[in-house]
Amino acid sequence: MRAIAPTVPAAAVTLALRAAAPARSLAWALTELAVYLLVTVVATWLLERDLLREAVGYVHGRARPRFVTGRIAADG
């Protein structure tokens, strides 16, 4: 459930936009897509901020894992 949590508010906003849409067009569909992606990114950042920071740290080489009593801990 945690993995799909950021898509729930995005889907809700997109469905609300569809309900309010005066007419369907390509421009409106692209707007819905952009809003869905934006809400998903924001929700992911809010819900998984620590995980994203850790992943970016590994990619940039700032956080190096070390083993401490059987657990992996990041260098400070």
PDB file of N, CA, C and O in Angstrom:
ATOM      1  N   MET A   1       0.816  -1.199   0.000  1.00  0.00           N
ATOM      2  CA  MET A   1       0.000   0.000   0.000  1.00  0.00           C
ATOM      3  C   MET A   1       0.861   1.266   0.000  1.00  0.00           C
ATOM      4  O   MET A   1       0.497   2.276  -0.602  1.00  0.00           O
ATOM      5  N   ARG A   2       2.011   1.197   0.686  1.00  0.00           N
ATOM      6  CA  ARG A   2       2.854   2.386   0.762  1.00  0.00           C
ATOM      7  C   ARG A   2       3.385   2.787  -0.609  1.00  0.00           C
ATOM      8  O   ARG A   2       3.587   3.971  -0.880  1.00  0.00           O
ATOM      9  N   ALA A   3       3.609   1.801  -1.470  1.00  0.00           N
ATOM     10  CA  ALA A   3       4.163   2.092  -2.790  1.00  0.00           C
ATOM     11  C   ALA A   3       3.179   2.836  -3.684  1.00  0.00           C
ATOM     12  O   ALA A   3       3.595   3.633  -4.526  1.00  0.00           O
ATOM     13  N   ILE A   4       1.894   2.591  -3.517  1.00  0.00           N
ATOM     14  CA  ILE A   4       0.911   3.261  -4.379  1.00  0.00           C
ATOM     15  C   ILE A   4       0.293   4.492  -3.727  1.00  0.00           C
ATOM     16  O   ILE A   4      -0.515   5.179  -4.352  1.00  0.00           O
ATOM     17  N   ALA A   5       0.660   4.780  -2.488  1.00  0.00           N
ATOM     18  CA  ALA A   5       0.078   5.916  -1.766  1.00  0.00           C
ATOM     19  C   ALA A   5       0.188   7.246  -2.523  1.00  0.00           C
ATOM     20  O   ALA A   5      -0.779   8.008  -2.511  1.00  0.00           O
ATOM     21  N   PRO A   6       1.304   7.565  -3.177  1.00  0.00           N
ATOM     22  CA  PRO A   6       1.380   8.850  -3.885  1.00  0.00           C
ATOM     23  C   PRO A   6       0.426   8.959  -5.081  1.00  0.00           C
ATOM     24  O   PRO A   6       0.103  10.065  -5.514  1.00  0.00           O
ATOM     25  N   THR A   7      -0.022   7.829  -5.611  1.00  0.00           N
ATOM     26  CA  THR A   7      -0.921   7.896  -6.764  1.00  0.00           C
ATOM     27  C   THR A   7      -2.373   8.144  -6.372  1.00  0.00           C
ATOM     28  O   THR A   7      -3.181   8.549  -7.209  1.00  0.00           O
ATOM     29  N   VAL A   8      -2.711   7.904  -5.104  1.00  0.00           N
ATOM     30  CA  VAL A   8      -4.101   8.074  -4.672  1.00  0.00           C
ATOM     31  C   VAL A   8      -4.542   9.539  -4.770  1.00  0.00           C
ATOM     32  O   VAL A   8      -5.573   9.807  -5.387  1.00  0.00           O
ATOM     33  N   PRO A   9      -3.808  10.501  -4.189  1.00  0.00           N
ATOM     34  CA  PRO A   9      -4.245  11.888  -4.358  1.00  0.00           C
ATOM     35  C   PRO A   9      -4.183  12.353  -5.814  1.00  0.00           C
ATOM     36  O   PRO A   9      -5.010  13.155  -6.248  1.00  0.00           O
ATOM     37  N   ALA A  10      -3.209  11.853  -6.561  1.00  0.00           N
ATOM     38  CA  ALA A  10      -3.112  12.243  -7.973  1.00  0.00           C
ATOM     39  C   ALA A  10      -4.323  11.757  -8.749  1.00  0.00           C
ATOM     40  O   ALA A  10      -4.869  12.492  -9.571  1.00  0.00           O
ATOM     41  N   ALA A  11      -4.743  10.540  -8.499  1.00  0.00           N
ATOM     42  CA  ALA A  11      -5.932  10.007  -9.181  1.00  0.00           C
ATOM     43  C   ALA A  11      -7.182  10.780  -8.769  1.00  0.00           C
ATOM     44  O   ALA A  11      -8.051  11.051  -9.598  1.00  0.00           O
ATOM     45  N   ALA A  12      -7.271  11.133  -7.489  1.00  0.00           N
ATOM     46  CA  ALA A  12      -8.437  11.889  -7.023  1.00  0.00           C
ATOM     47  C   ALA A  12      -8.525  13.255  -7.697  1.00  0.00           C
ATOM     48  O   ALA A  12      -9.599  13.679  -8.123  1.00  0.00           O
ATOM     49  N   VAL A  13      -7.385  13.939  -7.789  1.00  0.00           N
ATOM     50  CA  VAL A  13      -7.375  15.259  -8.443  1.00  0.00           C
ATOM     51  C   VAL A  13      -7.716  15.125  -9.922  1.00  0.00           C
ATOM     52  O   VAL A  13      -8.468  15.936 -10.463  1.00  0.00           O
ATOM     53  N   THR A  14      -7.171  14.113 -10.573  1.00  0.00           N
ATOM     54  CA  THR A  14      -7.444  13.899 -11.997  1.00  0.00           C
ATOM     55  C   THR A  14      -8.917  13.589 -12.225  1.00  0.00           C
ATOM     56  O   THR A  14      -9.516  14.099 -13.171  1.00  0.00           O
ATOM     57  N   LEU A  15      -9.504  12.764 -11.376  1.00  0.00           N
ATOM     58  CA  LEU A  15     -10.934  12.465 -11.507  1.00  0.00           C
ATOM     59  C   LEU A  15     -11.782  13.708 -11.271  1.00  0.00           C
ATOM     60  O   LEU A  15     -12.803  13.895 -11.933  1.00  0.00           O
ATOM     61  N   ALA A  16     -11.373  14.552 -10.343  1.00  0.00           N
ATOM     62  CA  ALA A  16     -12.096  15.808 -10.112  1.00  0.00           C
ATOM     63  C   ALA A  16     -12.004  16.719 -11.337  1.00  0.00           C
ATOM     64  O   ALA A  16     -12.981  17.372 -11.705  1.00  0.00           O
ATOM     65  N   LEU A  17     -10.834  16.759 -11.963  1.00  0.00           N
ATOM     66  CA  LEU A  17     -10.689  17.550 -13.189  1.00  0.00           C
ATOM     67  C   LEU A  17     -11.589  17.016 -14.300  1.00  0.00           C
ATOM     68  O   LEU A  17     -12.217  17.784 -15.028  1.00  0.00           O
ATOM     69  N   ARG A  18     -11.642  15.697 -14.417  1.00  0.00           N
ATOM     70  CA  ARG A  18     -12.501  15.102 -15.452  1.00  0.00           C
ATOM     71  C   ARG A  18     -13.967  15.432 -15.213  1.00  0.00           C
ATOM     72  O   ARG A  18     -14.711  15.684 -16.160  1.00  0.00           O
ATOM     73  N   ALA A  19     -14.385  15.433 -13.950  1.00  0.00           N
ATOM     74  CA  ALA A  19     -15.781  15.751 -13.632  1.00  0.00           C
ATOM     75  C   ALA A  19     -16.099  17.209 -13.956  1.00  0.00           C
ATOM     76  O   ALA A  19     -17.226  17.543 -14.321  1.00  0.00           O
ATOM     77  N   ALA A  20     -15.091  18.070 -13.817  1.00  0.00           N
ATOM     78  CA  ALA A  20     -15.301  19.496 -14.054  1.00  0.00           C
ATOM     79  C   ALA A  20     -15.044  19.899 -15.501  1.00  0.00           C
ATOM     80  O   ALA A  20     -15.291  21.047 -15.870  1.00  0.00           O
ATOM     81  N   ALA A  21     -14.558  18.984 -16.320  1.00  0.00           N
ATOM     82  CA  ALA A  21     -14.178  19.321 -17.698  1.00  0.00           C
ATOM     83  C   ALA A  21     -15.405  19.673 -18.532  1.00  0.00           C
ATOM     84  O   ALA A  21     -16.379  18.921 -18.576  1.00  0.00           O
ATOM     85  N   PRO A  22     -15.344  20.825 -19.190  1.00  0.00           N
ATOM     86  CA  PRO A  22     -16.462  21.211 -20.060  1.00  0.00           C
ATOM     87  C   PRO A  22     -16.525  20.338 -21.321  1.00  0.00           C
ATOM     88  O   PRO A  22     -17.609  19.975 -21.775  1.00  0.00           O
ATOM     89  N   ALA A  23     -15.389  20.016 -21.864  1.00  0.00           N
ATOM     90  CA  ALA A  23     -15.332  19.177 -23.068  1.00  0.00           C
ATOM     91  C   ALA A  23     -13.976  18.493 -23.111  1.00  0.00           C
ATOM     92  O   ALA A  23     -12.984  19.046 -22.637  1.00  0.00           O
ATOM     93  N   ARG A  24     -13.931  17.306 -23.672  1.00  0.00           N
ATOM     94  CA  ARG A  24     -12.677  16.566 -23.774  1.00  0.00           C
ATOM     95  C   ARG A  24     -11.939  16.983 -25.041  1.00  0.00           C
ATOM     96  O   ARG A  24     -12.525  17.051 -26.122  1.00  0.00           O
ATOM     97  N   SER A  25     -10.658  17.257 -24.894  1.00  0.00           N
ATOM     98  CA  SER A  25      -9.813  17.593 -26.027  1.00  0.00           C
ATOM     99  C   SER A  25      -8.402  17.112 -25.732  1.00  0.00           C
ATOM    100  O   SER A  25      -8.098  16.706 -24.610  1.00  0.00           O
ATOM    101  N   LEU A  26      -7.553  17.158 -26.733  1.00  0.00           N
ATOM    102  CA  LEU A  26      -6.170  16.762 -26.530  1.00  0.00           C
ATOM    103  C   LEU A  26      -5.490  17.677 -25.510  1.00  0.00           C
ATOM    104  O   LEU A  26      -4.745  17.203 -24.652  1.00  0.00           O
ATOM    105  N   ALA A  27      -5.739  18.958 -25.600  1.00  0.00           N
ATOM    106  CA  ALA A  27      -5.138  19.902 -24.660  1.00  0.00           C
ATOM    107  C   ALA A  27      -5.577  19.603 -23.226  1.00  0.00           C
ATOM    108  O   ALA A  27      -4.766  19.664 -22.301  1.00  0.00           O
ATOM    109  N   TRP A  28      -6.845  19.286 -23.045  1.00  0.00           N
ATOM    110  CA  TRP A  28      -7.356  18.971 -21.714  1.00  0.00           C
ATOM    111  C   TRP A  28      -6.734  17.674 -21.189  1.00  0.00           C
ATOM    112  O   TRP A  28      -6.382  17.579 -20.013  1.00  0.00           O
ATOM    113  N   ALA A  29      -6.602  16.684 -22.062  1.00  0.00           N
ATOM    114  CA  ALA A  29      -5.987  15.414 -21.666  1.00  0.00           C
ATOM    115  C   ALA A  29      -4.528  15.621 -21.262  1.00  0.00           C
ATOM    116  O   ALA A  29      -4.065  15.022 -20.291  1.00  0.00           O
ATOM    117  N   LEU A  30      -3.808  16.456 -21.993  1.00  0.00           N
ATOM    118  CA  LEU A  30      -2.414  16.755 -21.633  1.00  0.00           C
ATOM    119  C   LEU A  30      -2.337  17.522 -20.313  1.00  0.00           C
ATOM    120  O   LEU A  30      -1.406  17.328 -19.532  1.00  0.00           O
ATOM    121  N   THR A  31      -3.311  18.388 -20.070  1.00  0.00           N
ATOM    122  CA  THR A  31      -3.383  19.097 -18.791  1.00  0.00           C
ATOM    123  C   THR A  31      -3.611  18.117 -17.652  1.00  0.00           C
ATOM    124  O   THR A  31      -2.965  18.215 -16.608  1.00  0.00           O
ATOM    125  N   GLU A  32      -4.526  17.170 -17.845  1.00  0.00           N
ATOM    126  CA  GLU A  32      -4.780  16.151 -16.835  1.00  0.00           C
ATOM    127  C   GLU A  32      -3.519  15.330 -16.551  1.00  0.00           C
ATOM    128  O   GLU A  32      -3.211  15.034 -15.396  1.00  0.00           O
ATOM    129  N   LEU A  33      -2.805  14.972 -17.595  1.00  0.00           N
ATOM    130  CA  LEU A  33      -1.571  14.210 -17.441  1.00  0.00           C
ATOM    131  C   LEU A  33      -0.536  15.002 -16.648  1.00  0.00           C
ATOM    132  O   LEU A  33       0.104  14.470 -15.742  1.00  0.00           O
ATOM    133  N   ALA A  34      -0.379  16.266 -16.994  1.00  0.00           N
ATOM    134  CA  ALA A  34       0.593  17.119 -16.296  1.00  0.00           C
ATOM    135  C   ALA A  34       0.224  17.280 -14.819  1.00  0.00           C
ATOM    136  O   ALA A  34       1.098  17.231 -13.953  1.00  0.00           O
ATOM    137  N   VAL A  35      -1.043  17.469 -14.535  1.00  0.00           N
ATOM    138  CA  VAL A  35      -1.490  17.617 -13.148  1.00  0.00           C
ATOM    139  C   VAL A  35      -1.274  16.311 -12.388  1.00  0.00           C
ATOM    140  O   VAL A  35      -0.820  16.324 -11.244  1.00  0.00           O
ATOM    141  N   TYR A  36      -1.598  15.186 -13.022  1.00  0.00           N
ATOM    142  CA  TYR A  36      -1.395  13.881 -12.391  1.00  0.00           C
ATOM    143  C   TYR A  36       0.079  13.683 -12.033  1.00  0.00           C
ATOM    144  O   TYR A  36       0.399  13.276 -10.916  1.00  0.00           O
ATOM    145  N   LEU A  37       0.969  13.968 -12.977  1.00  0.00           N
ATOM    146  CA  LEU A  37       2.400  13.800 -12.730  1.00  0.00           C
ATOM    147  C   LEU A  37       2.893  14.736 -11.627  1.00  0.00           C
ATOM    148  O   LEU A  37       3.668  14.325 -10.763  1.00  0.00           O
ATOM    149  N   LEU A  38       2.451  15.976 -11.656  1.00  0.00           N
ATOM    150  CA  LEU A  38       2.865  16.949 -10.646  1.00  0.00           C
ATOM    151  C   LEU A  38       2.408  16.522  -9.255  1.00  0.00           C
ATOM    152  O   LEU A  38       3.191  16.560  -8.306  1.00  0.00           O
ATOM    153  N   VAL A  39       1.152  16.118  -9.127  1.00  0.00           N
ATOM    154  CA  VAL A  39       0.638  15.704  -7.816  1.00  0.00           C
ATOM    155  C   VAL A  39       1.354  14.440  -7.343  1.00  0.00           C
ATOM    156  O   VAL A  39       1.637  14.301  -6.153  1.00  0.00           O
ATOM    157  N   THR A  40       1.649  13.520  -8.259  1.00  0.00           N
ATOM    158  CA  THR A  40       2.373  12.301  -7.889  1.00  0.00           C
ATOM    159  C   THR A  40       3.771  12.631  -7.378  1.00  0.00           C
ATOM    160  O   THR A  40       4.211  12.065  -6.378  1.00  0.00           O
ATOM    161  N   VAL A  41       4.471  13.535  -8.051  1.00  0.00           N
ATOM    162  CA  VAL A  41       5.822  13.923  -7.627  1.00  0.00           C
ATOM    163  C   VAL A  41       5.778  14.587  -6.251  1.00  0.00           C
ATOM    164  O   VAL A  41       6.588  14.264  -5.382  1.00  0.00           O
ATOM    165  N   VAL A  42       4.853  15.499  -6.050  1.00  0.00           N
ATOM    166  CA  VAL A  42       4.748  16.191  -4.762  1.00  0.00           C
ATOM    167  C   VAL A  42       4.391  15.202  -3.649  1.00  0.00           C
ATOM    168  O   VAL A  42       4.988  15.240  -2.573  1.00  0.00           O
ATOM    169  N   ALA A  43       3.427  14.323  -3.900  1.00  0.00           N
ATOM    170  CA  ALA A  43       3.035  13.343  -2.887  1.00  0.00           C
ATOM    171  C   ALA A  43       4.178  12.381  -2.581  1.00  0.00           C
ATOM    172  O   ALA A  43       4.385  12.010  -1.425  1.00  0.00           O
ATOM    173  N   THR A  44       4.920  11.979  -3.607  1.00  0.00           N
ATOM    174  CA  THR A  44       6.067  11.100  -3.382  1.00  0.00           C
ATOM    175  C   THR A  44       7.103  11.806  -2.527  1.00  0.00           C
ATOM    176  O   THR A  44       7.662  11.203  -1.611  1.00  0.00           O
ATOM    177  N   TRP A  45       7.365  13.063  -2.809  1.00  0.00           N
ATOM    178  CA  TRP A  45       8.338  13.814  -2.021  1.00  0.00           C
ATOM    179  C   TRP A  45       7.879  13.931  -0.567  1.00  0.00           C
ATOM    180  O   TRP A  45       8.687  13.775   0.348  1.00  0.00           O
ATOM    181  N   LEU A  46       6.605  14.200  -0.349  1.00  0.00           N
ATOM    182  CA  LEU A  46       6.107  14.355   1.013  1.00  0.00           C
ATOM    183  C   LEU A  46       6.096  13.039   1.782  1.00  0.00           C
ATOM    184  O   LEU A  46       6.404  13.010   2.973  1.00  0.00           O
ATOM    185  N   LEU A  47       5.743  11.958   1.108  1.00  0.00           N
ATOM    186  CA  LEU A  47       5.605  10.669   1.792  1.00  0.00           C
ATOM    187  C   LEU A  47       6.916   9.894   1.906  1.00  0.00           C
ATOM    188  O   LEU A  47       7.095   9.113   2.840  1.00  0.00           O
ATOM    189  N   GLU A  48       7.822  10.105   0.970  1.00  0.00           N
ATOM    190  CA  GLU A  48       9.050   9.306   0.923  1.00  0.00           C
ATOM    191  C   GLU A  48      10.307  10.169   0.921  1.00  0.00           C
ATOM    192  O   GLU A  48      11.315   9.792   0.324  1.00  0.00           O
ATOM    193  N   ARG A  49      10.258  11.293   1.566  1.00  0.00           N
ATOM    194  CA  ARG A  49      11.366  12.250   1.554  1.00  0.00           C
ATOM    195  C   ARG A  49      12.677  11.623   2.041  1.00  0.00           C
ATOM    196  O   ARG A  49      13.718  11.786   1.404  1.00  0.00           O
ATOM    197  N   ASP A  50      12.627  10.913   3.159  1.00  0.00           N
ATOM    198  CA  ASP A  50      13.855  10.316   3.699  1.00  0.00           C
ATOM    199  C   ASP A  50      14.429   9.264   2.760  1.00  0.00           C
ATOM    200  O   ASP A  50      15.642   9.207   2.558  1.00  0.00           O
ATOM    201  N   LEU A  51      13.569   8.436   2.188  1.00  0.00           N
ATOM    202  CA  LEU A  51      14.026   7.408   1.264  1.00  0.00           C
ATOM    203  C   LEU A  51      14.649   8.027   0.013  1.00  0.00           C
ATOM    204  O   LEU A  51      15.670   7.539  -0.472  1.00  0.00           O
ATOM    205  N   LEU A  52      14.056   9.080  -0.506  1.00  0.00           N
ATOM    206  CA  LEU A  52      14.596   9.745  -1.690  1.00  0.00           C
ATOM    207  C   LEU A  52      15.956  10.381  -1.387  1.00  0.00           C
ATOM    208  O   LEU A  52      16.873  10.306  -2.205  1.00  0.00           O
ATOM    209  N   ARG A  53      16.084  10.998  -0.226  1.00  0.00           N
ATOM    210  CA  ARG A  53      17.376  11.591   0.145  1.00  0.00           C
ATOM    211  C   ARG A  53      18.452  10.524   0.264  1.00  0.00           C
ATOM    212  O   ARG A  53      19.585  10.718  -0.176  1.00  0.00           O
ATOM    213  N   GLU A  54      18.090   9.401   0.859  1.00  0.00           N
ATOM    214  CA  GLU A  54      19.051   8.314   0.995  1.00  0.00           C
ATOM    215  C   GLU A  54      19.487   7.788  -0.371  1.00  0.00           C
ATOM    216  O   GLU A  54      20.673   7.549  -0.600  1.00  0.00           O
ATOM    217  N   ALA A  55      18.524   7.611  -1.276  1.00  0.00           N
ATOM    218  CA  ALA A  55      18.838   7.108  -2.613  1.00  0.00           C
ATOM    219  C   ALA A  55      19.733   8.084  -3.368  1.00  0.00           C
ATOM    220  O   ALA A  55      20.684   7.664  -4.027  1.00  0.00           O
ATOM    221  N   VAL A  56      19.444   9.370  -3.282  1.00  0.00           N
ATOM    222  CA  VAL A  56      20.271  10.375  -3.946  1.00  0.00           C
ATOM    223  C   VAL A  56      21.665  10.388  -3.338  1.00  0.00           C
ATOM    224  O   VAL A  56      22.654  10.557  -4.052  1.00  0.00           O
ATOM    225  N   GLY A  57      21.749  10.214  -2.043  1.00  0.00           N
ATOM    226  CA  GLY A  57      23.049  10.157  -1.384  1.00  0.00           C
ATOM    227  C   GLY A  57      23.891   8.995  -1.882  1.00  0.00           C
ATOM    228  O   GLY A  57      25.097   9.142  -2.079  1.00  0.00           O
ATOM    229  N   TYR A  58      23.265   7.840  -2.089  1.00  0.00           N
ATOM    230  CA  TYR A  58      23.997   6.693  -2.622  1.00  0.00           C
ATOM    231  C   TYR A  58      24.470   6.950  -4.050  1.00  0.00           C
ATOM    232  O   TYR A  58      25.590   6.586  -4.410  1.00  0.00           O
ATOM    233  N   VAL A  59      23.633   7.567  -4.851  1.00  0.00           N
ATOM    234  CA  VAL A  59      23.994   7.837  -6.243  1.00  0.00           C
ATOM    235  C   VAL A  59      25.159   8.820  -6.313  1.00  0.00           C
ATOM    236  O   VAL A  59      26.064   8.656  -7.131  1.00  0.00           O
ATOM    237  N   HIS A  60      25.137   9.824  -5.470  1.00  0.00           N
ATOM    238  CA  HIS A  60      26.199  10.833  -5.484  1.00  0.00           C
ATOM    239  C   HIS A  60      27.394  10.452  -4.626  1.00  0.00           C
ATOM    240  O   HIS A  60      28.357  11.214  -4.549  1.00  0.00           O
ATOM    241  N   GLY A  61      27.358   9.302  -3.984  1.00  0.00           N
ATOM    242  CA  GLY A  61      28.484   8.825  -3.213  1.00  0.00           C
ATOM    243  C   GLY A  61      28.656   9.467  -1.861  1.00  0.00           C
ATOM    244  O   GLY A  61      29.702   9.298  -1.235  1.00  0.00           O
ATOM    245  N   ARG A  62      27.671  10.195  -1.389  1.00  0.00           N
ATOM    246  CA  ARG A  62      27.779  10.843  -0.089  1.00  0.00           C
ATOM    247  C   ARG A  62      27.499   9.888   1.058  1.00  0.00           C
ATOM    248  O   ARG A  62      28.108  10.000   2.122  1.00  0.00           O
ATOM    249  N   ALA A  63      26.606   8.972   0.858  1.00  0.00           N
ATOM    250  CA  ALA A  63      26.270   8.011   1.917  1.00  0.00           C
ATOM    251  C   ALA A  63      26.861   6.664   1.552  1.00  0.00           C
ATOM    252  O   ALA A  63      26.498   6.057   0.544  1.00  0.00           O
ATOM    253  N   ARG A  64      27.774   6.211   2.386  1.00  0.00           N
ATOM    254  CA  ARG A  64      28.397   4.903   2.150  1.00  0.00           C
ATOM    255  C   ARG A  64      27.898   3.946   3.212  1.00  0.00           C
ATOM    256  O   ARG A  64      28.011   4.232   4.404  1.00  0.00           O
ATOM    257  N   PRO A  65      27.352   2.822   2.805  1.00  0.00           N
ATOM    258  CA  PRO A  65      26.850   1.893   3.807  1.00  0.00           C
ATOM    259  C   PRO A  65      27.993   1.260   4.594  1.00  0.00           C
ATOM    260  O   PRO A  65      29.071   1.014   4.054  1.00  0.00           O
ATOM    261  N   ARG A  66      27.749   1.008   5.846  1.00  0.00           N
ATOM    262  CA  ARG A  66      28.704   0.270   6.656  1.00  0.00           C
ATOM    263  C   ARG A  66      27.905  -0.674   7.543  1.00  0.00           C
ATOM    264  O   ARG A  66      26.764  -0.390   7.909  1.00  0.00           O
ATOM    265  N   PHE A  67      28.504  -1.769   7.873  1.00  0.00           N
ATOM    266  CA  PHE A  67      27.818  -2.762   8.678  1.00  0.00           C
ATOM    267  C   PHE A  67      28.121  -2.525  10.147  1.00  0.00           C
ATOM    268  O   PHE A  67      29.282  -2.454  10.551  1.00  0.00           O
ATOM    269  N   VAL A  68      27.086  -2.406  10.926  1.00  0.00           N
ATOM    270  CA  VAL A  68      27.210  -2.217  12.362  1.00  0.00           C
ATOM    271  C   VAL A  68      26.249  -3.203  13.023  1.00  0.00           C
ATOM    272  O   VAL A  68      25.034  -3.079  12.876  1.00  0.00           O
ATOM    273  N   THR A  69      26.771  -4.149  13.726  1.00  0.00           N
ATOM    274  CA  THR A  69      25.994  -5.161  14.433  1.00  0.00           C
ATOM    275  C   THR A  69      24.905  -5.775  13.563  1.00  0.00           C
ATOM    276  O   THR A  69      23.765  -5.931  14.001  1.00  0.00           O
ATOM    277  N   GLY A  70      25.259  -6.120  12.337  1.00  0.00           N
ATOM    278  CA  GLY A  70      24.320  -6.801  11.459  1.00  0.00           C
ATOM    279  C   GLY A  70      23.358  -5.896  10.718  1.00  0.00           C
ATOM    280  O   GLY A  70      22.554  -6.371   9.916  1.00  0.00           O
ATOM    281  N   ARG A  71      23.429  -4.602  10.974  1.00  0.00           N
ATOM    282  CA  ARG A  71      22.562  -3.660  10.272  1.00  0.00           C
ATOM    283  C   ARG A  71      23.405  -2.779   9.373  1.00  0.00           C
ATOM    284  O   ARG A  71      24.610  -2.634   9.579  1.00  0.00           O
ATOM    285  N   ILE A  72      22.768  -2.196   8.383  1.00  0.00           N
ATOM    286  CA  ILE A  72      23.467  -1.234   7.529  1.00  0.00           C
ATOM    287  C   ILE A  72      23.157   0.155   8.058  1.00  0.00           C
ATOM    288  O   ILE A  72      21.993   0.511   8.241  1.00  0.00           O
ATOM    289  N   ALA A  73      24.184   0.930   8.299  1.00  0.00           N
ATOM    290  CA  ALA A  73      24.013   2.301   8.773  1.00  0.00           C
ATOM    291  C   ALA A  73      24.760   3.220   7.825  1.00  0.00           C
ATOM    292  O   ALA A  73      25.821   2.860   7.315  1.00  0.00           O
ATOM    293  N   ALA A  74      24.214   4.407   7.585  1.00  0.00           N
ATOM    294  CA  ALA A  74      24.867   5.382   6.700  1.00  0.00           C
ATOM    295  C   ALA A  74      25.883   6.179   7.495  1.00  0.00           C
ATOM    296  O   ALA A  74      25.647   6.540   8.648  1.00  0.00           O
ATOM    297  N   ASP A  75      27.015   6.448   6.864  1.00  0.00           N
ATOM    298  CA  ASP A  75      28.024   7.303   7.490  1.00  0.00           C
ATOM    299  C   ASP A  75      27.459   8.707   7.641  1.00  0.00           C
ATOM    300  O   ASP A  75      26.735   9.185   6.768  1.00  0.00           O
ATOM    301  N   GLY A  76      27.775   9.346   8.708  1.00  0.00           N
ATOM    302  CA  GLY A  76      27.230  10.648   9.012  1.00  0.00           C
ATOM    303  C   GLY A  76      27.877  11.725   8.296  1.00  0.00           C
ATOM    304  O   GLY A  76      27.507  12.887   8.464  1.00  0.00           O
TER     305      GLY A  76
END
